[in-house]
């Protein structure tokens, strides 16, 4: 099973990314995921079920520890051969 995760962390800072956002991006970039897209207003990644679930666990724990006050995320099951 393949999953796609989309997430944002808050509070936002338009001048420079806050520490919690950098931590969240690092978690996703270093996880065993593919199709990673990191942006200023949202981030997405795809991967196998276990890899995405492990990354979401680390994302929540580490970004909250780094000062995030809100983490919004959505996880979708991808159909075989794409979405």
C-alpha positions as CSV (number, residue, x, y, z in Angstrom):
1,X,0.0,0.0,0.0
2,X,1.3,3.5,-0.9
3,X,0.3,6.6,1.0
4,X,0.7,10.3,0.4
5,X,1.1,12.7,3.4
6,X,0.5,16.4,3.2
7,X,1.3,18.6,6.2
8,X,1.9,22.1,7.6
9,X,3.2,23.2,10.9
10,X,2.4,26.4,12.7
11,X,2.9,29.1,13.8
12,X,4.0,30.6,10.5
13,X,6.7,33.1,10.0
14,X,6.8,34.7,6.6
15,X,10.3,36.2,7.1
16,X,12.1,32.9,7.8
17,X,11.1,29.3,8.5
18,X,10.7,28.7,12.2
19,X,12.7,25.9,13.9
20,X,9.7,23.5,14.0
21,X,9.2,23.9,10.2
22,X,12.9,23.1,9.6
23,X,12.7,20.1,11.8
24,X,9.6,18.8,10.1
25,X,11.2,19.2,6.7
26,X,14.3,17.4,7.8
27,X,12.2,14.5,9.1
28,X,10.5,14.2,5.7
29,X,13.6,14.7,3.6
30,X,15.6,12.0,5.5
31,X,12.8,9.5,5.8
32,X,12.5,6.5,3.4
33,X,10.0,8.4,1.2
34,X,9.8,9.5,-2.4
35,X,8.1,12.2,-4.3
36,X,9.0,14.7,-1.6
37,X,7.9,18.3,-2.2
38,X,8.8,20.8,0.4
39,X,7.3,24.3,0.1
40,X,6.6,27.4,2.3
41,X,2.9,26.7,2.7
42,X,2.7,22.9,2.6
43,X,4.7,19.8,2.1
44,X,3.9,16.4,0.5
45,X,5.6,13.1,0.3
46,X,4.7,9.6,-0.8
47,X,5.9,6.1,0.2
48,X,5.1,2.8,1.5
49,X,2.6,2.5,4.3
50,X,5.1,1.7,7.1
51,X,7.5,4.4,5.9
52,X,4.8,7.1,5.8
53,X,3.5,6.1,9.2
54,X,7.0,6.1,10.8
55,X,7.7,9.5,9.2
56,X,4.4,11.0,10.5
57,X,5.2,9.7,14.0
58,X,8.6,11.3,13.9
59,X,7.2,14.5,12.3
60,X,4.7,14.9,15.1
61,X,7.1,14.2,17.9
62,X,10.0,16.3,16.7
63,X,8.0,19.3,15.4
64,X,6.0,19.6,18.6
65,X,9.2,19.3,20.6
66,X,10.7,22.1,18.4
67,X,7.8,24.5,19.2
68,X,5.0,23.8,16.8
69,X,1.7,24.7,18.2
70,X,-0.3,23.1,15.5
71,X,0.4,20.4,12.9
72,X,-2.2,19.8,10.2
73,X,-1.8,16.7,8.1
74,X,-3.7,14.5,5.7
75,X,-2.9,11.0,4.7
76,X,-4.3,9.5,1.5
77,X,-4.2,5.9,0.2
78,X,-2.9,6.0,-3.4
79,X,-4.5,3.8,-6.0
80,X,-2.2,1.3,-7.7
81,X,-0.2,3.0,-10.5
82,X,-0.7,6.5,-9.1
83,X,-3.6,8.3,-7.5
